[in-house]
Amino acid sequence: MVLEIDGGEKSGSGTIIRDAVPFAVLIGRDVHVKNIRVQRPKPGLRPQHLKVIESCSRICGGQVDGAFVGSREIRFHPGGAPRGGTFDWDIGTAGSAVLLALSVIPLGLFADTPSEYRITGGLFQDFAPSVHHVQQVLLPLLRSMGARIRMTILQPGYVPGGKGRLEVQVQPLGEELRALRLQNQGKVAQINGKALSSHLETREVSQRMARTCEKALRSRGYPAHVEPLEDTARNPAFERPSIQAGASLAIWARTDTGCILGADMAGAPRRTAETIGKRTAQMLVEDLETGATVDRHVADQIIPFACLAEGHSLFVIPTMTPHVETRLWLAGKTLGAKSTTDGHTVTIHGTGWGPLRRR
């Protein structure tokens, strides 16, 4: 039976495509998605959404009808089970390489052999998680659930040029993902961060972002250490420097109960280093002061993994967002995962989609 998904439901965002297609691969069912991003200023598939479909299709040997930029309707036909191996994808724009990675990582967890994904696109931009946030916040939480995932920056990339390079290594699960239970925030034990800039050494953008952020956090009673990073040809941390100037700041707080909450912001025209430092600090403090056990971004990013896990996951979100609502709805419709919300507390009854259930 074909899964019918209305892409105009809930948030009506690209999140629906990014989740529906990999979920279809896992459960081995055709999916028909209509009204894709119909409420957006540029409706239909954008290059980054199209690349998610193409990437999932390559991993499982599937087929897709209606997949082109601007399309508002697709039919996706999964092939076999997800396969591991080495894959290389280029979005062709500054579209988020990180969001593409987050769509295919679940397939890597249920593949037959280890997977390595090399993705070209944007690594730091608005409306998408930065690599540093995923590395320092989401991936440690997934490791606590039993997932073995590594994400490495090969080349920074920003809007509008893109051309950032990202490498993701995923090991297949040996057993079911464990549920994530984070009920109490506890006390903040430490706050760290990374302030990265490319081709902006003379303006000391990295140092200014770091200093401003540390000062803003100290004023709220949170001592922090933010490391300034310069992306230059002399920096051995990357294979090559960015093709253009750009900046990004990410910070994360660890608590004595095992919670990790973060915040990040990318550079943009007329957005000063000081603005980035202050706003990033403010976002983290706002989430901490709600008593949340995950930040506003991980609140929805963790949902697909919690739905695939064994047992009941429970965590406290800063606020209910359209992305959280959408992902809970879609996981229920596709995977059959049941969830409840009580105030800011989200409980997900995982499906226990472990290695024994690989198709």
Contacts in CASP RR format, 6 or more apart in sequence:
PFRMAT RR
TARGET T0000
AUTHOR 0000-0000-0000
METHOD contacts of the structure
MODEL  1
MVLEIDGGEKSGSGTIIRDAVPFAVLIGRDVHVKNIRVQRPKPGLRPQHL
KVIESCSRICGGQVDGAFVGSREIRFHPGGAPRGGTFDWDIGTAGSAVLL
ALSVIPLGLFADTPSEYRITGGLFQDFAPSVHHVQQVLLPLLRSMGARIR
MTILQPGYVPGGKGRLEVQVQPLGEELRALRLQNQGKVAQINGKALSSHL
ETREVSQRMARTCEKALRSRGYPAHVEPLEDTARNPAFERPSIQAGASLA
IWARTDTGCILGADMAGAPRRTAETIGKRTAQMLVEDLETGATVDRHVAD
QIIPFACLAEGHSLFVIPTMTPHVETRLWLAGKTLGAKSTTDGHTVTIHG
TGWGPLRRR
1 29 0 8 1.000
2 29 0 8 1.000
2 30 0 8 1.000
2 31 0 8 1.000
2 32 0 8 1.000
2 75 0 8 1.000
3 20 0 8 1.000
3 24 0 8 1.000
3 29 0 8 1.000
3 30 0 8 1.000
3 31 0 8 1.000
3 32 0 8 1.000
3 333 0 8 1.000
3 334 0 8 1.000
4 32 0 8 1.000
4 34 0 8 1.000
5 16 0 8 1.000
5 20 0 8 1.000
5 31 0 8 1.000
5 32 0 8 1.000
5 33 0 8 1.000
5 34 0 8 1.000
5 330 0 8 1.000
5 333 0 8 1.000
5 334 0 8 1.000
6 33 0 8 1.000
6 34 0 8 1.000
6 35 0 8 1.000
7 16 0 8 1.000
7 17 0 8 1.000
7 33 0 8 1.000
7 34 0 8 1.000
7 35 0 8 1.000
7 36 0 8 1.000
7 37 0 8 1.000
7 38 0 8 1.000
8 16 0 8 1.000
8 35 0 8 1.000
8 36 0 8 1.000
8 37 0 8 1.000
8 38 0 8 1.000
8 39 0 8 1.000
9 16 0 8 1.000
9 326 0 8 1.000
9 329 0 8 1.000
10 16 0 8 1.000
10 322 0 8 1.000
10 325 0 8 1.000
10 326 0 8 1.000
10 329 0 8 1.000
10 330 0 8 1.000
11 322 0 8 1.000
11 323 0 8 1.000
11 325 0 8 1.000
11 326 0 8 1.000
12 35 0 8 1.000
12 37 0 8 1.000
12 38 0 8 1.000
12 39 0 8 1.000
12 40 0 8 1.000
12 322 0 8 1.000
12 326 0 8 1.000
13 37 0 8 1.000
13 40 0 8 1.000
13 322 0 8 1.000
13 323 0 8 1.000
13 326 0 8 1.000
14 36 0 8 1.000
14 37 0 8 1.000
14 49 0 8 1.000
15 300 0 8 1.000
15 323 0 8 1.000
15 326 0 8 1.000
15 327 0 8 1.000
15 330 0 8 1.000
16 33 0 8 1.000
16 36 0 8 1.000
16 326 0 8 1.000
16 330 0 8 1.000
17 33 0 8 1.000
17 36 0 8 1.000
17 37 0 8 1.000
17 45 0 8 1.000
17 49 0 8 1.000
17 52 0 8 1.000
17 53 0 8 1.000
17 74 0 8 1.000
18 49 0 8 1.000
18 52 0 8 1.000
18 99 0 8 1.000
18 102 0 8 1.000
18 103 0 8 1.000
19 103 0 8 1.000
19 304 0 8 1.000
19 327 0 8 1.000
19 330 0 8 1.000
19 331 0 8 1.000
19 334 0 8 1.000
20 31 0 8 1.000
20 33 0 8 1.000
20 76 0 8 1.000
20 330 0 8 1.000
20 334 0 8 1.000
21 31 0 8 1.000
21 33 0 8 1.000
21 52 0 8 1.000
21 53 0 8 1.000
21 56 0 8 1.000
21 76 0 8 1.000
21 103 0 8 1.000
22 52 0 8 1.000
22 56 0 8 1.000
22 103 0 8 1.000
22 104 0 8 1.000
22 106 0 8 1.000
22 107 0 8 1.000
22 304 0 8 1.000
23 31 0 8 1.000
23 304 0 8 1.000
23 330 0 8 1.000
23 331 0 8 1.000
23 334 0 8 1.000
23 335 0 8 1.000
24 30 0 8 1.000
24 31 0 8 1.000
24 76 0 8 1.000
24 78 0 8 1.000
24 334 0 8 1.000
25 56 0 8 1.000
25 59 0 8 1.000
25 60 0 8 1.000
25 78 0 8 1.000
25 79 0 8 1.000
25 82 0 8 1.000
25 107 0 8 1.000
26 82 0 8 1.000
26 106 0 8 1.000
26 107 0 8 1.000
26 110 0 8 1.000
26 308 0 8 1.000
26 335 0 8 1.000
26 353 0 8 1.000
26 359 0 8 1.000
27 334 0 8 1.000
27 335 0 8 1.000
28 78 0 8 1.000
28 79 0 8 1.000
28 80 0 8 1.000
28 359 0 8 1.000
29 78 0 8 1.000
30 75 0 8 1.000
30 76 0 8 1.000
30 77 0 8 1.000
30 78 0 8 1.000
31 75 0 8 1.000
31 76 0 8 1.000
31 334 0 8 1.000
32 73 0 8 1.000
32 74 0 8 1.000
32 75 0 8 1.000
32 76 0 8 1.000
33 73 0 8 1.000
33 74 0 8 1.000
33 76 0 8 1.000
34 72 0 8 1.000
34 73 0 8 1.000
35 72 0 8 1.000
35 73 0 8 1.000
36 43 0 8 1.000
36 44 0 8 1.000
36 45 0 8 1.000
36 49 0 8 1.000
36 71 0 8 1.000
36 72 0 8 1.000
36 73 0 8 1.000
36 74 0 8 1.000
37 43 0 8 1.000
37 44 0 8 1.000
37 45 0 8 1.000
37 46 0 8 1.000
37 49 0 8 1.000
37 72 0 8 1.000
38 44 0 8 1.000
38 72 0 8 1.000
42 70 0 8 1.000
43 70 0 8 1.000
43 72 0 8 1.000
44 70 0 8 1.000
44 71 0 8 1.000
44 72 0 8 1.000
45 53 0 8 1.000
45 67 0 8 1.000
45 68 0 8 1.000
45 69 0 8 1.000
45 70 0 8 1.000
45 71 0 8 1.000
45 72 0 8 1.000
45 74 0 8 1.000
46 69 0 8 1.000
46 70 0 8 1.000
46 93 0 8 1.000
46 95 0 8 1.000
47 69 0 8 1.000
47 91 0 8 1.000
47 92 0 8 1.000
47 93 0 8 1.000
47 95 0 8 1.000
48 91 0 8 1.000
48 93 0 8 1.000
48 95 0 8 1.000
48 96 0 8 1.000
48 99 0 8 1.000
48 100 0 8 1.000
50 67 0 8 1.000
50 68 0 8 1.000
50 69 0 8 1.000
51 89 0 8 1.000
51 91 0 8 1.000
51 92 0 8 1.000
51 100 0 8 1.000
52 99 0 8 1.000
52 100 0 8 1.000
52 103 0 8 1.000
52 104 0 8 1.000
53 64 0 8 1.000
53 67 0 8 1.000
53 74 0 8 1.000
53 76 0 8 1.000
54 64 0 8 1.000
54 67 0 8 1.000
54 89 0 8 1.000
55 87 0 8 1.000
55 89 0 8 1.000
55 100 0 8 1.000
55 103 0 8 1.000
55 104 0 8 1.000
55 117 0 8 1.000
56 62 0 8 1.000
56 76 0 8 1.000
56 103 0 8 1.000
56 104 0 8 1.000
56 107 0 8 1.000
57 63 0 8 1.000
57 64 0 8 1.000
57 76 0 8 1.000
58 87 0 8 1.000
59 82 0 8 1.000
59 83 0 8 1.000
59 84 0 8 1.000
59 87 0 8 1.000
59 104 0 8 1.000
59 107 0 8 1.000
59 108 0 8 1.000
59 111 0 8 1.000
59 115 0 8 1.000
60 78 0 8 1.000
60 79 0 8 1.000
60 80 0 8 1.000
60 81 0 8 1.000
60 82 0 8 1.000
60 83 0 8 1.000
60 107 0 8 1.000
61 78 0 8 1.000
61 79 0 8 1.000
61 80 0 8 1.000
61 83 0 8 1.000
62 76 0 8 1.000
62 77 0 8 1.000
62 78 0 8 1.000
62 79 0 8 1.000
62 80 0 8 1.000
63 76 0 8 1.000
63 77 0 8 1.000
63 79 0 8 1.000
64 74 0 8 1.000
64 75 0 8 1.000
64 76 0 8 1.000
64 77 0 8 1.000
65 74 0 8 1.000
65 75 0 8 1.000
65 77 0 8 1.000
66 73 0 8 1.000
66 74 0 8 1.000
66 75 0 8 1.000
67 74 0 8 1.000
80 359 0 8 1.000
81 110 0 8 1.000
81 111 0 8 1.000
81 112 0 8 1.000
81 358 0 8 1.000
81 359 0 8 1.000
82 107 0 8 1.000
82 108 0 8 1.000
82 110 0 8 1.000
82 111 0 8 1.000
82 112 0 8 1.000
82 358 0 8 1.000
83 111 0 8 1.000
83 112 0 8 1.000
83 113 0 8 1.000
84 108 0 8 1.000
84 111 0 8 1.000
84 112 0 8 1.000
84 113 0 8 1.000
84 114 0 8 1.000
84 115 0 8 1.000
84 172 0 8 1.000
85 111 0 8 1.000
85 113 0 8 1.000
85 114 0 8 1.000
85 115 0 8 1.000
85 116 0 8 1.000
86 115 0 8 1.000
86 116 0 8 1.000
86 118 0 8 1.000
87 104 0 8 1.000
87 115 0 8 1.000
87 116 0 8 1.000
87 117 0 8 1.000
87 118 0 8 1.000
88 117 0 8 1.000
88 118 0 8 1.000
88 119 0 8 1.000
89 100 0 8 1.000
89 117 0 8 1.000
89 118 0 8 1.000
89 119 0 8 1.000
89 120 0 8 1.000
90 119 0 8 1.000
90 120 0 8 1.000
90 121 0 8 1.000
91 97 0 8 1.000
91 100 0 8 1.000
91 119 0 8 1.000
91 120 0 8 1.000
91 121 0 8 1.000
91 122 0 8 1.000
92 120 0 8 1.000
92 121 0 8 1.000
93 121 0 8 1.000
93 162 0 8 1.000
94 121 0 8 1.000
94 122 0 8 1.000
94 125 0 8 1.000
94 157 0 8 1.000
94 158 0 8 1.000
94 159 0 8 1.000
94 160 0 8 1.000
94 161 0 8 1.000
94 162 0 8 1.000
95 121 0 8 1.000
95 122 0 8 1.000
95 125 0 8 1.000
95 128 0 8 1.000
95 162 0 8 1.000
96 121 0 8 1.000
96 122 0 8 1.000
96 123 0 8 1.000
96 125 0 8 1.000
96 128 0 8 1.000
96 129 0 8 1.000
97 119 0 8 1.000
97 120 0 8 1.000
97 121 0 8 1.000
97 122 0 8 1.000
97 123 0 8 1.000
97 164 0 8 1.000
97 165 0 8 1.000
97 166 0 8 1.000
98 122 0 8 1.000
98 123 0 8 1.000
98 128 0 8 1.000
98 129 0 8 1.000
98 130 0 8 1.000
98 131 0 8 1.000
98 134 0 8 1.000
98 166 0 8 1.000
99 128 0 8 1.000
99 129 0 8 1.000
100 119 0 8 1.000
101 117 0 8 1.000
101 119 0 8 1.000
101 134 0 8 1.000
101 151 0 8 1.000
101 166 0 8 1.000
101 168 0 8 1.000
102 129 0 8 1.000
102 134 0 8 1.000
102 301 0 8 1.000
104 115 0 8 1.000
104 117 0 8 1.000
104 168 0 8 1.000
105 149 0 8 1.000
105 168 0 8 1.000
105 170 0 8 1.000
106 304 0 8 1.000
106 305 0 8 1.000
106 308 0 8 1.000
107 115 0 8 1.000
108 115 0 8 1.000
108 170 0 8 1.000
108 172 0 8 1.000
109 147 0 8 1.000
109 149 0 8 1.000
109 170 0 8 1.000
109 172 0 8 1.000
109 173 0 8 1.000
109 177 0 8 1.000
109 308 0 8 1.000
110 172 0 8 1.000
110 173 0 8 1.000
110 353 0 8 1.000
110 354 0 8 1.000
110 355 0 8 1.000
110 358 0 8 1.000
111 170 0 8 1.000
111 172 0 8 1.000
112 172 0 8 1.000
112 358 0 8 1.000
113 172 0 8 1.000
114 169 0 8 1.000
114 170 0 8 1.000
114 171 0 8 1.000
114 172 0 8 1.000
115 168 0 8 1.000
115 169 0 8 1.000
115 170 0 8 1.000
115 172 0 8 1.000
116 167 0 8 1.000
116 168 0 8 1.000
116 169 0 8 1.000
116 170 0 8 1.000
117 166 0 8 1.000
117 167 0 8 1.000
117 168 0 8 1.000
117 169 0 8 1.000
117 170 0 8 1.000
118 154 0 8 1.000
118 165 0 8 1.000
118 166 0 8 1.000
118 167 0 8 1.000
118 168 0 8 1.000
119 165 0 8 1.000
119 166 0 8 1.000
119 167 0 8 1.000
119 168 0 8 1.000
120 162 0 8 1.000
120 163 0 8 1.000
120 164 0 8 1.000
120 165 0 8 1.000
120 166 0 8 1.000
121 157 0 8 1.000
121 162 0 8 1.000
121 163 0 8 1.000
121 164 0 8 1.000
121 165 0 8 1.000
121 166 0 8 1.000
122 157 0 8 1.000
122 158 0 8 1.000
122 159 0 8 1.000
122 161 0 8 1.000
122 162 0 8 1.000
122 163 0 8 1.000
122 164 0 8 1.000
123 130 0 8 1.000
123 131 0 8 1.000
123 153 0 8 1.000
123 156 0 8 1.000
123 157 0 8 1.000
123 158 0 8 1.000
123 162 0 8 1.000
123 164 0 8 1.000
123 166 0 8 1.000
123 248 0 8 1.000
124 130 0 8 1.000
124 131 0 8 1.000
124 156 0 8 1.000
124 157 0 8 1.000
124 158 0 8 1.000
124 196 0 8 1.000
124 246 0 8 1.000
124 247 0 8 1.000
124 248 0 8 1.000
124 266 0 8 1.000
124 267 0 8 1.000
125 158 0 8 1.000
125 159 0 8 1.000
125 266 0 8 1.000
126 159 0 8 1.000
126 265 0 8 1.000
126 266 0 8 1.000
126 268 0 8 1.000
129 138 0 8 1.000
129 264 0 8 1.000
129 297 0 8 1.000
129 301 0 8 1.000
130 248 0 8 1.000
130 250 0 8 1.000
130 264 0 8 1.000
130 266 0 8 1.000
131 151 0 8 1.000
131 153 0 8 1.000
131 166 0 8 1.000
132 193 0 8 1.000
132 194 0 8 1.000
132 196 0 8 1.000
132 248 0 8 1.000
132 250 0 8 1.000
132 264 0 8 1.000
133 250 0 8 1.000
133 252 0 8 1.000
133 262 0 8 1.000
133 263 0 8 1.000
133 264 0 8 1.000
133 297 0 8 1.000
134 151 0 8 1.000
135 151 0 8 1.000
136 192 0 8 1.000
136 193 0 8 1.000
136 194 0 8 1.000
136 250 0 8 1.000
136 252 0 8 1.000
136 260 0 8 1.000
136 262 0 8 1.000
137 252 0 8 1.000
137 260 0 8 1.000
137 261 0 8 1.000
137 262 0 8 1.000
137 295 0 8 1.000
137 297 0 8 1.000
137 298 0 8 1.000
138 298 0 8 1.000
138 301 0 8 1.000
138 302 0 8 1.000
139 149 0 8 1.000
139 150 0 8 1.000
139 151 0 8 1.000
140 260 0 8 1.000
141 180 0 8 1.000
141 260 0 8 1.000
141 294 0 8 1.000
141 298 0 8 1.000
141 302 0 8 1.000
142 149 0 8 1.000
142 302 0 8 1.000
142 305 0 8 1.000
143 149 0 8 1.000
144 178 0 8 1.000
144 180 0 8 1.000
145 177 0 8 1.000
145 178 0 8 1.000
145 179 0 8 1.000
145 180 0 8 1.000
145 305 0 8 1.000
145 309 0 8 1.000
146 173 0 8 1.000
146 175 0 8 1.000
146 177 0 8 1.000
146 178 0 8 1.000
147 170 0 8 1.000
147 173 0 8 1.000
147 177 0 8 1.000
147 305 0 8 1.000
148 170 0 8 1.000
148 171 0 8 1.000
149 168 0 8 1.000
149 169 0 8 1.000
149 170 0 8 1.000
149 171 0 8 1.000
150 168 0 8 1.000
150 169 0 8 1.000
151 166 0 8 1.000
151 167 0 8 1.000
151 168 0 8 1.000
151 169 0 8 1.000
152 166 0 8 1.000
152 167 0 8 1.000
152 168 0 8 1.000
152 169 0 8 1.000
153 165 0 8 1.000
153 166 0 8 1.000
153 237 0 8 1.000
153 238 0 8 1.000
154 164 0 8 1.000
154 165 0 8 1.000
154 166 0 8 1.000
154 167 0 8 1.000
154 238 0 8 1.000
154 239 0 8 1.000
154 240 0 8 1.000
155 163 0 8 1.000
155 164 0 8 1.000
155 165 0 8 1.000
155 238 0 8 1.000
155 239 0 8 1.000
155 240 0 8 1.000
155 241 0 8 1.000
155 242 0 8 1.000
156 164 0 8 1.000
156 196 0 8 1.000
156 198 0 8 1.000
156 231 0 8 1.000
156 238 0 8 1.000
156 241 0 8 1.000
156 242 0 8 1.000
156 246 0 8 1.000
156 248 0 8 1.000
157 163 0 8 1.000
157 164 0 8 1.000
157 165 0 8 1.000
157 198 0 8 1.000
157 242 0 8 1.000
157 243 0 8 1.000
157 244 0 8 1.000
157 246 0 8 1.000
158 198 0 8 1.000
158 242 0 8 1.000
158 244 0 8 1.000
158 245 0 8 1.000
158 246 0 8 1.000
158 247 0 8 1.000
158 248 0 8 1.000
158 266 0 8 1.000
158 267 0 8 1.000
159 266 0 8 1.000
159 268 0 8 1.000
161 243 0 8 1.000
161 244 0 8 1.000
162 243 0 8 1.000
162 244 0 8 1.000
163 242 0 8 1.000
163 243 0 8 1.000
164 242 0 8 1.000
164 243 0 8 1.000
165 239 0 8 1.000
165 240 0 8 1.000
172 355 0 8 1.000
173 354 0 8 1.000
173 355 0 8 1.000
174 355 0 8 1.000
175 354 0 8 1.000
175 355 0 8 1.000
176 309 0 8 1.000
176 310 0 8 1.000
176 352 0 8 1.000
176 353 0 8 1.000
176 354 0 8 1.000
176 355 0 8 1.000
177 305 0 8 1.000
177 308 0 8 1.000
177 309 0 8 1.000
177 310 0 8 1.000
177 352 0 8 1.000
177 353 0 8 1.000
177 354 0 8 1.000
178 309 0 8 1.000
178 310 0 8 1.000
179 306 0 8 1.000
179 309 0 8 1.000
179 310 0 8 1.000
179 311 0 8 1.000
179 312 0 8 1.000
179 313 0 8 1.000
179 314 0 8 1.000
179 350 0 8 1.000
180 302 0 8 1.000
180 305 0 8 1.000
180 306 0 8 1.000
180 309 0 8 1.000
180 313 0 8 1.000
180 314 0 8 1.000
180 315 0 8 1.000
181 312 0 8 1.000
181 313 0 8 1.000
181 314 0 8 1.000
181 315 0 8 1.000
182 257 0 8 1.000
182 258 0 8 1.000
182 259 0 8 1.000
182 293 0 8 1.000
182 294 0 8 1.000
182 314 0 8 1.000
182 315 0 8 1.000
182 316 0 8 1.000
183 293 0 8 1.000
183 314 0 8 1.000
183 315 0 8 1.000
183 316 0 8 1.000
183 345 0 8 1.000
184 257 0 8 1.000
184 293 0 8 1.000
185 255 0 8 1.000
185 257 0 8 1.000
185 259 0 8 1.000
185 288 0 8 1.000
185 291 0 8 1.000
185 292 0 8 1.000
185 293 0 8 1.000
185 316 0 8 1.000
186 255 0 8 1.000
186 256 0 8 1.000
186 257 0 8 1.000
186 259 0 8 1.000
187 255 0 8 1.000
187 256 0 8 1.000
187 257 0 8 1.000
188 222 0 8 1.000
188 253 0 8 1.000
188 254 0 8 1.000
188 255 0 8 1.000
188 288 0 8 1.000
189 254 0 8 1.000
189 255 0 8 1.000
189 256 0 8 1.000
190 224 0 8 1.000
190 225 0 8 1.000
190 253 0 8 1.000
190 254 0 8 1.000
191 217 0 8 1.000
191 222 0 8 1.000
191 223 0 8 1.000
191 224 0 8 1.000
191 225 0 8 1.000
191 251 0 8 1.000
191 252 0 8 1.000
191 253 0 8 1.000
191 254 0 8 1.000
191 284 0 8 1.000
192 224 0 8 1.000
192 225 0 8 1.000
192 226 0 8 1.000
192 227 0 8 1.000
192 251 0 8 1.000
192 252 0 8 1.000
193 210 0 8 1.000
193 213 0 8 1.000
193 224 0 8 1.000
193 225 0 8 1.000
193 226 0 8 1.000
193 227 0 8 1.000
193 249 0 8 1.000
193 250 0 8 1.000
193 251 0 8 1.000
193 252 0 8 1.000
194 226 0 8 1.000
194 227 0 8 1.000
194 229 0 8 1.000
194 249 0 8 1.000
194 250 0 8 1.000
195 205 0 8 1.000
195 206 0 8 1.000
195 207 0 8 1.000
195 209 0 8 1.000
195 210 0 8 1.000
195 213 0 8 1.000
195 226 0 8 1.000
195 227 0 8 1.000
195 228 0 8 1.000
195 229 0 8 1.000
195 247 0 8 1.000
195 248 0 8 1.000
195 249 0 8 1.000
196 206 0 8 1.000
196 229 0 8 1.000
196 230 0 8 1.000
196 231 0 8 1.000
196 247 0 8 1.000
196 248 0 8 1.000
196 249 0 8 1.000
197 205 0 8 1.000
197 206 0 8 1.000
197 209 0 8 1.000
197 229 0 8 1.000
197 230 0 8 1.000
197 231 0 8 1.000
197 245 0 8 1.000
197 246 0 8 1.000
197 247 0 8 1.000
197 248 0 8 1.000
197 273 0 8 1.000
198 231 0 8 1.000
198 241 0 8 1.000
198 242 0 8 1.000
198 244 0 8 1.000
198 245 0 8 1.000
198 246 0 8 1.000
198 247 0 8 1.000
199 231 0 8 1.000
199 232 0 8 1.000
199 241 0 8 1.000
199 242 0 8 1.000
199 244 0 8 1.000
199 245 0 8 1.000
199 246 0 8 1.000
200 206 0 8 1.000
200 245 0 8 1.000
200 246 0 8 1.000
200 247 0 8 1.000
201 230 0 8 1.000
201 232 0 8 1.000
203 273 0 8 1.000
204 273 0 8 1.000
205 246 0 8 1.000
205 247 0 8 1.000
205 273 0 8 1.000
206 228 0 8 1.000
206 229 0 8 1.000
206 230 0 8 1.000
206 247 0 8 1.000
207 228 0 8 1.000
208 273 0 8 1.000
208 274 0 8 1.000
209 226 0 8 1.000
209 228 0 8 1.000
209 247 0 8 1.000
209 249 0 8 1.000
209 273 0 8 1.000
209 274 0 8 1.000
209 276 0 8 1.000
209 277 0 8 1.000
209 280 0 8 1.000
210 226 0 8 1.000
210 227 0 8 1.000
210 228 0 8 1.000
210 249 0 8 1.000
212 273 0 8 1.000
212 274 0 8 1.000
212 276 0 8 1.000
212 277 0 8 1.000
212 278 0 8 1.000
212 281 0 8 1.000
213 224 0 8 1.000
213 226 0 8 1.000
213 249 0 8 1.000
213 251 0 8 1.000
213 276 0 8 1.000
213 277 0 8 1.000
213 278 0 8 1.000
213 280 0 8 1.000
213 281 0 8 1.000
214 224 0 8 1.000
214 225 0 8 1.000
214 226 0 8 1.000
216 277 0 8 1.000
216 278 0 8 1.000
216 281 0 8 1.000
216 282 0 8 1.000
217 223 0 8 1.000
217 224 0 8 1.000
217 251 0 8 1.000
217 281 0 8 1.000
217 284 0 8 1.000
217 285 0 8 1.000
218 224 0 8 1.000
220 281 0 8 1.000
220 285 0 8 1.000
222 253 0 8 1.000
222 285 0 8 1.000
222 288 0 8 1.000
224 251 0 8 1.000
226 249 0 8 1.000
226 251 0 8 1.000
229 235 0 8 1.000
229 237 0 8 1.000
231 238 0 8 1.000
231 241 0 8 1.000
231 242 0 8 1.000
232 241 0 8 1.000
233 240 0 8 1.000
233 241 0 8 1.000
235 241 0 8 1.000
246 266 0 8 1.000
246 267 0 8 1.000
247 266 0 8 1.000
247 267 0 8 1.000
247 273 0 8 1.000
247 276 0 8 1.000
248 264 0 8 1.000
248 265 0 8 1.000
248 266 0 8 1.000
248 267 0 8 1.000
249 264 0 8 1.000
249 265 0 8 1.000
249 276 0 8 1.000
249 277 0 8 1.000
249 280 0 8 1.000
250 262 0 8 1.000
250 263 0 8 1.000
250 264 0 8 1.000
250 280 0 8 1.000
251 262 0 8 1.000
251 263 0 8 1.000
251 264 0 8 1.000
251 280 0 8 1.000
251 281 0 8 1.000
251 284 0 8 1.000
252 260 0 8 1.000
252 261 0 8 1.000
252 262 0 8 1.000
252 263 0 8 1.000
252 284 0 8 1.000
253 259 0 8 1.000
253 260 0 8 1.000
253 261 0 8 1.000
253 262 0 8 1.000
253 284 0 8 1.000
253 288 0 8 1.000
254 260 0 8 1.000
255 261 0 8 1.000
257 293 0 8 1.000
259 293 0 8 1.000
259 294 0 8 1.000
261 284 0 8 1.000
261 287 0 8 1.000
261 288 0 8 1.000
261 292 0 8 1.000
261 293 0 8 1.000
261 294 0 8 1.000
261 295 0 8 1.000
261 298 0 8 1.000
262 284 0 8 1.000
262 287 0 8 1.000
262 295 0 8 1.000
262 297 0 8 1.000
262 298 0 8 1.000
263 280 0 8 1.000
263 281 0 8 1.000
263 283 0 8 1.000
263 284 0 8 1.000
263 287 0 8 1.000
263 295 0 8 1.000
264 280 0 8 1.000
264 297 0 8 1.000
265 276 0 8 1.000
265 277 0 8 1.000
265 279 0 8 1.000
265 280 0 8 1.000
265 283 0 8 1.000
266 276 0 8 1.000
267 276 0 8 1.000
283 296 0 8 1.000
284 295 0 8 1.000
286 318 0 8 1.000
287 295 0 8 1.000
287 296 0 8 1.000
287 318 0 8 1.000
290 316 0 8 1.000
290 318 0 8 1.000
290 319 0 8 1.000
290 344 0 8 1.000
291 316 0 8 1.000
291 318 0 8 1.000
292 299 0 8 1.000
292 316 0 8 1.000
292 317 0 8 1.000
292 318 0 8 1.000
292 344 0 8 1.000
293 315 0 8 1.000
293 316 0 8 1.000
294 302 0 8 1.000
294 315 0 8 1.000
294 316 0 8 1.000
294 317 0 8 1.000
295 318 0 8 1.000
296 317 0 8 1.000
296 318 0 8 1.000
296 319 0 8 1.000
296 321 0 8 1.000
299 315 0 8 1.000
299 317 0 8 1.000
299 318 0 8 1.000
299 321 0 8 1.000
299 323 0 8 1.000
299 324 0 8 1.000
299 346 0 8 1.000
300 321 0 8 1.000
300 323 0 8 1.000
300 324 0 8 1.000
300 326 0 8 1.000
300 327 0 8 1.000
302 313 0 8 1.000
302 315 0 8 1.000
303 324 0 8 1.000
303 327 0 8 1.000
303 328 0 8 1.000
303 331 0 8 1.000
303 348 0 8 1.000
304 327 0 8 1.000
304 331 0 8 1.000
306 313 0 8 1.000
306 315 0 8 1.000
306 337 0 8 1.000
306 348 0 8 1.000
306 350 0 8 1.000
307 331 0 8 1.000
307 332 0 8 1.000
307 335 0 8 1.000
307 336 0 8 1.000
307 337 0 8 1.000
307 339 0 8 1.000
307 348 0 8 1.000
307 350 0 8 1.000
307 351 0 8 1.000
308 335 0 8 1.000
308 337 0 8 1.000
308 350 0 8 1.000
308 351 0 8 1.000
308 352 0 8 1.000
308 353 0 8 1.000
308 354 0 8 1.000
309 348 0 8 1.000
309 350 0 8 1.000
309 352 0 8 1.000
309 353 0 8 1.000
310 350 0 8 1.000
310 352 0 8 1.000
310 354 0 8 1.000
311 349 0 8 1.000
311 350 0 8 1.000
311 352 0 8 1.000
312 347 0 8 1.000
312 348 0 8 1.000
312 349 0 8 1.000
312 350 0 8 1.000
313 346 0 8 1.000
313 347 0 8 1.000
313 348 0 8 1.000
313 350 0 8 1.000
314 345 0 8 1.000
314 346 0 8 1.000
314 347 0 8 1.000
314 348 0 8 1.000
315 345 0 8 1.000
315 346 0 8 1.000
316 344 0 8 1.000
316 345 0 8 1.000
316 346 0 8 1.000
317 324 0 8 1.000
317 344 0 8 1.000
317 345 0 8 1.000
317 346 0 8 1.000
318 344 0 8 1.000
319 344 0 8 1.000
320 341 0 8 1.000
320 343 0 8 1.000
320 344 0 8 1.000
324 346 0 8 1.000
328 339 0 8 1.000
328 341 0 8 1.000
328 346 0 8 1.000
328 348 0 8 1.000
331 337 0 8 1.000
331 339 0 8 1.000
331 348 0 8 1.000
332 338 0 8 1.000
332 339 0 8 1.000
335 351 0 8 1.000
335 353 0 8 1.000
336 351 0 8 1.000
337 348 0 8 1.000
337 349 0 8 1.000
337 350 0 8 1.000
337 351 0 8 1.000
338 348 0 8 1.000
338 349 0 8 1.000
338 350 0 8 1.000
339 346 0 8 1.000
339 347 0 8 1.000
339 348 0 8 1.000
339 349 0 8 1.000
340 346 0 8 1.000
340 347 0 8 1.000
341 347 0 8 1.000
END
